[in-house]
Amino acid sequence: MDIAETIERLVTQDGFEFVVCEMKGAGRRRLLRVVVDHPNGVTLDQCAALSRRIGEHLDALDAVPTAYTLEVSSPGVERELYRLADYQRFTGHRVRLRTTVALNGRRLFRGRIGAVRTGEGPVIVLCDETGAETPIALSDIAQAQLEVTAEDLFRVAEEKRAARERERGREAADTRP
């Protein structure tokens, strides 16, 4: 089992989603970056606890033979998209992405994920502000991340507020005689 599989198993046992793990740098500057998510968000205390657990486990296995710094974090609101499942999950959301090759003379794109087509090779259909669609092969995407607007943040906050009110209503109904 490689390091990423080991870490994925540990974080999913605790109910978190494993997003990605990357080893960056060299020598004394090696950084093992682990990104996790959870439907209710990820707190700093949860990241610290996961960091301790992952670090202890990797050290016990001697999985990383050199000195390294372990960083555990949440993906943040402008999270990067790595897998096909990420694009499917965030269909309808705004993204900015960079391609490995020029498409129509461009390598930088912004828009909403209009669709994700699977088949011989996955294709992300990006819709710009005019409604024009640009199909981009997943294999041609070098980097992509969500692009969050203030409107998006207000909408998410309102959805969370409404969910809390629904939960309070259910709890009150459960306590009635």
BAFI-3210 file (N, C-alpha, C; in Angstrom, 3 decimals, decimal comma, padded with zeros to 6 digits):
// residues 177
n [1|2|3|4|5|6|7|8|9|10|11|12|13|14|15|16|17|18|19|20|21|22|23|24|25|26|27|28|29|30|31|32|33|34|35|36|37|38|39|40|41|42|43|44|45|46|47|48|49|50|51|52|53|54|55|56|57|58|59|60|61|62|63|64|65|66|67|68|69|70|71|72|73|74|75|76|77|78|79|80|81|82|83|84|85|86|87|88|89|90|91|92|93|94|95|96|97|98|99|100|101|102|103|104|105|106|107|108|109|110|111|112|113|114|115|116|117|118|119|120|121|122|123|124|125|126|127|128|129|130|131|132|133|134|135|136|137|138|139|140|141|142|143|144|145|146|147|148|149|150|151|152|153|154|155|156|157|158|159|160|161|162|163|164|165|166|167|168|169|170|171|172|173|174|175|176|177]
n.u [000,862|000,643|001,717|-000,336|-002,638|-002,624|-003,010|-005,487|-007,122|-006,957|-008,128|-010,695|-011,768|-012,379|-014,544|-014,090|-013,627|-011,191|-009,242|-006,808|-003,300|-000,025|003,444|005,869|008,729|012,193|014,824|015,436|013,234|010,960|007,542|004,622|001,563|-001,749|-005,069|-008,306|-011,875|-015,254|-018,781|-019,895|-017,949|-014,523|-012,769|-010,170|-009,243|-009,946|-008,278|-005,796|-005,959|-006,184|-003,735|-001,923|-002,648|-002,185|000,545|001,727|001,045|002,330|004,982|005,325|005,206|007,409|007,115|007,831|010,953|012,657|013,205|010,306|007,654|004,399|001,309|-002,025|-005,077|-008,170|-009,954|-010,774|-012,757|-012,281|-011,538|-009,316|-009,800|-009,489|-010,170|-012,359|-014,767|-014,836|-015,405|-017,914|-019,350|-019,296|-020,698|-022,242|-021,111|-018,860|-015,658|-012,109|-009,708|-006,705|-005,218|-003,218|-002,539|-002,979|-006,236|-008,207|-006,432|-006,086|-005,186|-006,112|-009,124|-012,421|-015,528|-018,739|-019,175|-020,782|-021,513|-020,557|-019,116|-018,917|-017,229|-015,354|-013,241|-013,192|-014,924|-015,069|-017,503|-017,380|-019,080|-019,243|-019,786|-021,459|-022,852|-021,701|-020,297|-017,469|-015,896|-013,671|-011,163|-010,670|-008,118|-006,603|-006,549|-004,621|-004,718|-007,351|-009,746|-012,349|-014,202|-015,196|-017,829|-019,047|-021,804|-022,165|-021,115|-022,956|-025,273|-024,602|-024,286|-026,917|-028,209|-027,063|-028,009|-030,768|-030,826|-029,981|-032,153|-034,207|-033,304|-033,431|-036,181|-036,981|-035,802|-037,240|-039,787|-039,362|-039,137|-041,591|-044,470]
n.v [-001,178|002,187|005,522|007,457|005,816|004,696|006,989|007,831|005,716|006,064|008,662|008,369|006,477|007,998|009,387|011,420|012,990|012,047|014,156|014,876|014,046|015,278|015,214|017,553|019,504|019,067|017,345|018,841|020,379|019,014|018,575|017,120|017,300|017,097|016,998|017,251|016,771|017,417|016,986|018,779|020,659|021,370|021,630|023,516|022,174|019,541|019,131|019,280|017,044|014,964|015,300|014,600|011,893|010,810|011,415|009,938|007,348|007,115|007,482|005,243|003,240|003,893|005,113|007,371|007,915|010,080|013,282|015,296|017,706|017,656|018,612|019,172|020,020|021,744|021,889|024,473|027,344|027,981|025,583|023,213|021,210|017,831|015,205|013,301|012,914|015,224|017,262|016,413|016,613|019,363|020,457|023,120|025,053|027,884|027,974|028,331|027,539|026,023|024,886|022,194|022,349|024,672|025,771|026,818|028,927|029,675|029,169|029,647|029,618|030,618|030,047|028,405|025,021|023,272|020,737|017,297|015,014|011,615|008,899|007,684|009,280|011,442|014,568|017,958|020,365|023,660|026,640|029,901|033,413|034,317|032,149|030,488|027,342|025,431|022,564|020,604|018,291|016,176|015,193|017,218|019,235|021,152|022,436|023,221|025,161|025,991|028,972|031,379|033,599|036,572|036,406|033,631|032,895|034,124|032,705|030,072|030,480|031,148|028,754|027,053|028,278|027,883|025,088|024,647|025,754|024,015|021,678|022,415|022,663|019,990|018,845|020,140|019,136|016,473|016,535|017,100|016,212]
n.w [000,000|-000,916|000,192|-000,221|-000,395|002,161|003,751|002,759|003,616|006,405|006,832|005,760|007,453|009,626|008,729|006,931|003,717|001,462|-000,331|-001,707|-001,734|-001,620|-002,247|-001,867|-002,756|-001,658|000,116|003,264|003,048|002,386|001,920|002,946|001,865|002,797|001,879|003,058|003,273|004,377|004,610|006,485|006,692|007,698|010,661|012,344|014,619|013,949|011,741|013,031|014,742|012,857|011,603|013,649|013,970|011,376|011,076|013,213|012,410|009,870|010,684|012,359|010,462|009,057|006,615|005,172|004,317|004,747|006,405|006,897|006,539|007,712|006,497|007,072|005,713|004,869|001,717|001,193|000,080|-002,576|-003,842|-005,380|-008,286|-008,871|-009,698|-011,879|-010,532|-008,951|-010,792|-011,623|-009,216|-008,819|-010,939|-012,606|-011,043|-010,855|-012,397|-012,782|-015,126|-016,393|-019,316|-020,673|-023,271|-025,969|-026,702|-029,229|-029,383|-026,745|-023,270|-020,776|-019,006|-017,986|-016,403|-016,059|-015,030|-017,295|-018,092|-017,696|-019,627|-020,090|-021,549|-024,164|-023,420|-020,679|-020,809|-020,048|-020,103|-020,527|-019,806|-020,881|-019,937|-021,955|-022,682|-024,458|-025,257|-024,338|-024,988|-023,096|-022,884|-020,130|-019,761|-020,848|-019,014|-016,941|-014,496|-012,260|-010,532|-008,196|-008,539|-006,527|-005,878|-004,194|-004,135|-004,284|-001,760|-000,017|-000,729|000,056|002,820|003,498|002,838|004,765|007,108|006,823|006,901|009,536|010,922|010,091|011,313|014,022|014,222|013,833|016,111|018,123|017,618|018,234|021,001|022,011|024,000]
ca.u [000,000|001,475|001,421|-001,655|-003,673|-002,602|-003,626|-006,908|-007,792|-007,044|-009,072|-012,066|-012,230|-012,899|-015,698|-013,700|-013,364|-009,802|-009,234|-005,528|-002,077|001,081|004,756|006,510|010,032|013,252|015,703|014,794|012,040|009,890|006,235|003,550|000,324|-002,935|-006,280|-009,490|-013,115|-016,373|-019,992|-020,110|-016,744|-013,416|-012,273|-008,743|-009,005|-010,018|-007,042|-004,701|-006,105|-005,830|-002,293|-001,257|-002,930|-001,486|001,979|002,095|000,912|003,402|006,248|005,384|005,481|008,596|006,643|008,566|012,287|013,401|012,476|009,257|006,645|003,057|000,295|-003,377|-005,956|-009,390|-009,713|-011,133|-013,904|-011,834|-010,828|-008,864|-010,505|-008,473|-010,702|-013,612|-015,846|-014,875|-016,115|-019,317|-019,914|-019,410|-021,372|-023,042|-020,287|-017,852|-014,282|-011,085|-008,819|-005,596|-005,031|-001,832|-002,375|-003,834|-007,496|-008,648|-005,448|-006,113|-004,915|-006,810|-010,573|-013,309|-016,932|-019,434|-019,151|-022,121|-021,770|-019,409|-019,436|-018,022|-017,246|-013,989|-012,397|-014,064|-014,883|-015,713|-018,074|-017,317|-019,975|-018,823|-020,878|-022,371|-023,537|-020,922|-019,749|-016,147|-015,587|-012,255|-010,864|-010,107|-006,673|-005,957|-006,616|-003,426|-005,138|-008,685|-010,244|-013,604|-014,102|-016,329|-018,210|-019,747|-023,160|-022,062|-020,918|-024,239|-026,192|-024,205|-024,605|-028,372|-028,549|-026,670|-028,936|-032,044|-030,648|-029,962|-033,528|-034,953|-032,839|-034,019|-037,601|-037,086|-035,473|-038,368|-040,884|-039,015|-039,228|-042,977|-045,119]
ca.v [000,000|003,387|006,534|008,052|004,836|004,603|008,209|007,802|004,762|006,676|009,785|007,929|005,778|009,030|010,028|012,530|012,698|012,246|014,935|014,662|014,200|015,586|015,413|018,641|019,910|018,065|017,504|019,271|021,159|018,132|018,860|016,179|018,064|016,251|017,815|016,463|017,543|016,805|017,739|019,863|021,465|020,824|022,619|023,504|021,089|018,272|019,028|018,986|015,655|014,111|015,433|013,759|010,482|010,439|011,463|008,790|006,128|007,086|007,293|003,848|002,420|004,453|005,241|008,459|007,664|011,310|014,271|015,975|018,450|017,202|019,668|018,681|021,181|021,586|022,426|025,886|027,635|027,961|024,309|022,695|020,032|016,865|013,971|013,399|013,056|016,619|018,030|016,001|017,164|020,821|020,902|024,317|026,026|028,627|027,509|028,865|026,419|026,188|023,653|021,851|022,724|025,790|025,444|028,049|029,961|030,035|028,130|030,032|029,667|030,842|029,821|027,399|023,657|023,042|019,294|016,400|013,899|010,471|008,068|007,231|010,133|012,445|015,932|018,974|021,399|024,931|027,644|031,255|034,334|034,511|030,888|029,675|026,146|024,974|021,230|020,444|016,935|016,163|014,957|018,461|020,222|021,154|022,858|023,834|025,410|026,714|030,428|031,713|035,011|036,964|035,846|032,216|032,814|034,453|031,595|028,953|030,855|031,052|027,322|026,513|028,835|027,190|023,710|024,688|025,992|022,765|020,745|022,863|022,329|018,539|018,577|020,610|018,194|015,230|016,692|017,340|015,018]
ca.w [000,000|-000,946|001,203|-000,473|-000,027|003,624|004,286|002,394|004,511|007,739|006,908|005,493|008,665|010,519|008,111|006,078|002,310|001,057|-001,570|-002,389|-000,948|-002,521|-001,652|-002,591|-002,262|-001,550|001,277|004,507|002,727|001,893|002,499|002,619|001,989|002,757|001,855|003,406|003,300|005,093|004,263|007,459|006,765|008,463|011,610|012,633|015,582|013,226|010,951|013,960|015,191|011,722|011,391|014,651|013,675|010,145|011,347|014,049|011,608|008,863|011,386|012,811|009,274|008,407|005,235|004,525|004,850|005,015|007,202|006,138|007,283|007,355|006,531|006,809|005,574|004,082|000,385|001,104|-000,793|-003,967|-003,898|-006,664|-008,777|-009,260|-010,285|-012,627|-009,543|-008,511|-011,826|-011,568|-007,982|-008,895|-012,164|-012,338|-010,319|-011,613|-012,280|-013,685|-015,405|-017,326|-020,074|-021,012|-024,673|-026,362|-027,374|-029,890|-029,089|-025,320|-022,275|-019,552|-019,217|-016,841|-016,720|-015,238|-015,552|-017,831|-018,155|-017,699|-020,519|-019,981|-022,755|-024,430|-022,588|-020,058|-021,344|-019,229|-020,957|-019,813|-020,380|-020,494|-019,567|-023,081|-022,913|-025,393|-024,628|-024,754|-024,464|-022,786|-022,421|-018,778|-019,885|-021,267|-017,934|-016,089|-013,159|-012,215|-009,187|-008,106|-008,447|-005,677|-005,843|-002,968|-004,271|-003,909|-000,315|000,623|-000,988|000,915|004,200|003,635|002,844|006,073|008,100|006,642|007,374|011,007|011,367|009,901|012,346|015,290|014,153|014,059|017,510|018,939|017,398|018,931|022,447|022,405|024,592]
c.u [000,905|000,986|000,023|-002,779|-003,770|-003,321|-005,116|-007,685|-007,976|-008,112|-010,506|-012,630|-012,858|-014,053|-015,370|-013,536|-011,891|-009,833|-007,955|-004,403|-000,936|002,365|005,451|007,865|011,012|014,079|014,924|013,508|010,932|008,606|005,257|002,254|-000,848|-004,157|-007,474|-010,715|-014,154|-017,611|-020,280|-018,922|-015,705|-012,882|-010,759|-008,401|-009,038|-008,761|-005,868|-004,759|-005,735|-004,332|-001,527|-001,424|-002,163|000,022|002,455|002,069|002,050|004,757|006,403|005,714|006,816|008,327|007,351|009,987|013,118|012,567|011,446|008,385|005,293|002,096|-001,044|-004,297|-007,227|-009,124|-010,037|-012,260|-013,520|-010,969|-010,404|-009,670|-009,458|-009,022|-011,982|-014,781|-015,957|-015,662|-017,601|-019,998|-020,174|-019,948|-022,297|-022,257|-019,282|-016,471|-013,367|-010,113|-007,787|-005,386|-003,545|-001,505|-003,317|-005,068|-008,042|-007,732|-005,373|-005,730|-005,608|-008,284|-011,279|-014,726|-017,540|-019,264|-020,579|-022,498|-020,446|-019,825|-018,420|-018,185|-015,841|-012,988|-013,265|-013,829|-015,669|-016,218|-018,158|-018,192|-019,510|-020,032|-021,861|-023,186|-022,811|-020,273|-018,390|-015,906|-014,077|-012,046|-010,233|-008,592|-005,907|-005,952|-005,405|-003,800|-006,517|-009,057|-011,539|-013,325|-015,361|-016,564|-018,886|-021,167|-023,178|-021,950|-022,208|-025,245|-025,869|-024,541|-026,105|-028,815|-028,208|-027,608|-030,273|-031,952|-030,634|-031,366|-034,387|-034,581|-033,420|-035,506|-037,835|-036,809|-036,622|-039,542|-040,624|-039,192|-040,648|-043,590|-046,107]
c.v [001,236|004,418|007,116|007,097|004,692|005,794|008,225|006,871|005,375|007,762|009,346|007,130|006,768|009,817|011,227|012,050|012,990|012,983|014,656|014,659|014,358|015,710|016,467|018,925|018,746|018,342|017,862|020,054|020,306|018,425|017,804|016,907|017,125|017,165|016,887|017,373|016,755|017,621|018,905|020,790|020,795|021,924|022,493|022,376|019,720|018,061|018,659|017,532|014,684|014,145|014,556|012,275|010,007|010,389|010,276|007,501|006,024|006,855|005,853|002,908|002,775|004,624|006,349|008,408|008,908|012,227|014,969|016,767|017,978|018,363|019,046|019,889|020,812|022,200|023,905|026,119|027,634|026,723|023,949|021,445|019,077|015,715|014,251|013,623|014,490|017,471|017,676|016,629|018,667|021,312|022,065|025,393|026,690|028,045|028,378|027,711|026,788|024,842|023,428|022,240|023,889|025,260|026,750|029,212|030,378|028,849|028,430|030,227|029,930|030,603|028,833|026,030|023,354|021,584|018,556|015,207|012,790|009,640|007,568|008,018|011,217|013,847|016,829|020,051|022,674|025,947|029,025|032,137|034,594|033,256|029,991|028,514|025,797|023,599|021,087|019,033|017,023|015,988|016,203|019,530|020,068|021,491|023,495|024,061|026,186|028,198|030,893|033,221|035,314|036,414|034,376|032,067|033,116|033,311|030,412|029,249|030,739|029,593|026,693|027,005|028,104|025,749|023,658|024,893|024,734|021,764|021,127|022,523|020,840|018,207|018,995|019,649|016,884|015,327|016,949|016,063|014,369]
c.w [000,000|000,076|001,023|-000,070|001,490|004,247|003,976|003,325|005,899|007,805|006,639|006,666|009,646|009,895|007,245|004,648|002,057|-000,271|-002,345|-001,363|-001,942|-001,712|-002,502|-001,974|-002,198|-000,300|002,521|004,267|002,140|002,658|002,009|002,921|001,799|002,821|002,080|003,413|004,089|004,737|005,214|007,574|007,653|009,366|011,774|013,606|014,901|012,376|011,848|014,420|014,069|011,461|012,377|014,302|012,443|010,400|012,159|013,234|010,586|009,517|011,859|011,651|008,619|006,909|004,457|005,094|005,154|005,905|006,310|007,094|006,781|007,526|006,179|006,775|004,843|002,710|000,249|000,112|-002,264|-004,197|-005,305|-007,008|-009,342|-010,079|-011,057|-011,672|-009,029|-009,512|-011,828|-010,359|-008,103|-010,235|-011,800|-011,603|-011,259|-011,340|-013,130|-013,882|-016,450|-018,008|-020,372|-022,446|-024,977|-027,090|-027,934|-029,506|-027,621|-024,451|-020,954|-019,848|-017,901|-017,306|-015,747|-015,879|-015,996|-017,848|-018,066|-018,532|-020,307|-021,225|-022,944|-023,605|-021,999|-020,639|-020,407|-020,173|-020,127|-020,536|-019,928|-020,244|-020,700|-023,370|-023,895|-024,639|-025,218|-024,154|-024,277|-022,243|-021,034|-018,825|-020,314|-020,175|-017,031|-014,654|-013,271|-010,769|-009,248|-008,006|-007,723|-005,689|-004,502|-002,983|-003,861|-002,396|000,436|000,452|-000,076|002,373|004,449|003,674|004,195|007,167|008,035|007,148|008,896|011,551|011,206|010,988|013,708|015,341|014,401|015,516|018,429|018,812|018,136|020,437|022,925|022,964|023,662]
res [m|d|i|a|e|t|i|e|r|l|v|t|q|d|g|f|e|f|v|v|c|e|m|k|g|a|g|r|r|r|l|l|r|v|v|v|d|h|p|n|g|v|t|l|d|q|c|a|a|l|s|r|r|i|g|e|h|l|d|a|l|d|a|v|p|t|a|y|t|l|e|v|s|s|p|g|v|e|r|e|l|y|r|l|a|d|y|q|r|f|t|g|h|r|v|r|l|r|t|t|v|a|l|n|g|r|r|l|f|r|g|r|i|g|a|v|r|t|g|e|g|p|v|i|v|l|c|d|e|t|g|a|e|t|p|i|a|l|s|d|i|a|q|a|q|l|e|v|t|a|e|d|l|f|r|v|a|e|e|k|r|a|a|r|e|r|e|r|g|r|e|a|a|d|t|r|p]
***
